[in-house]
Structures are given as C-alpha cells and as structure tokens.
Amino acid sequence: MWTLKIDICRKQASGNLHADSGFTLLEVMVAISIIAIALVSVYRMHSQTITMNFAARFYTTAPMLAQLKIAELETKSGEDLANDSGDFGEDYSGFRWDVVVDDVESESLGSAAKDLKRIDVTVSFNNDEFTYDLRTYRIY
C-alpha cells in the first residue's frame, strides 16, 4: 500500500505540467478579433432593423392618417377649405399634417373646372424625417 501511494505521487508530480498548458497571447487576440467582427455585424443588423421598423410603422400609419384628414375636409364646404397644418394629438405623437388647397384651371374641363379643387395632404413624422403625400380632387 505504501508503494502504491508513492507511485501515485510520482505520477501527479510528473503529470501534465508543461509550459504550453494555457492559451498564448496570439490565440486570445485572434479569438477576441473574431468575436469583435461578429458583434459589429450583429449591431449593424440590429440598427438596420430598428430603422426599418420606424419606416414600416410610418408607411403603415401615414396613409390612414391622410385619409382621415381627407375625410374631415369632405365635411367642409368649398368656401371653408383653406391651407392649414397641425398635428394628430397625443395618440400619434410625432406625426404632423399640412393641407394645401388650390383651384384647378383647365381648358379641357371648361366651366366644370371652376368648382374643382386640388387638395394636397402631407403627413410627416419626426421633423420631416419621413413624409407621405396624398393628392385628391373634389368638386364643391
């Protein structure tokens, strides 16, 4: 039994105690470089996803808001129509609208053009970062 203990101690002492048992500085630097490249790519994709999410939200919401503004203008008479601007309230914070109303002059339409109005509605978001334009014509 005593001999067995000595053999075990000798085996442990002469075991894997080599100078190359850890990582070299070069291996660590290569691993960190690979991780950095992967993280930069992931960060870039994440920021693009956020930008695309804002654009998708705007181009989904803006047509509905422009139609809402057109529907409000349809309830007014032709004399009450005028250029105007404003926002959509707290429900749609950051969204603004501008309305431009012009008379239409056309030789081909003749006298029918005197009652024809061109209505341009522009919906913008985040200080004109995104804009959506809608044009319609109404006879009043």
Secondary structure, 3 states (H helix, E strand, C coil): CHHHHHHHHHHHHCCCCCCCCCCCHHHHHHHHHHHHHHHHHHHHHHHHHHHHHHHHHHHHHHHHHHHHHHHHHHCCCCCCCCCEEEECCHHHCCEEEEEEEEECCCCCCHHHHHHEEEEEEEEEECCCCEEEEEEEEEEC
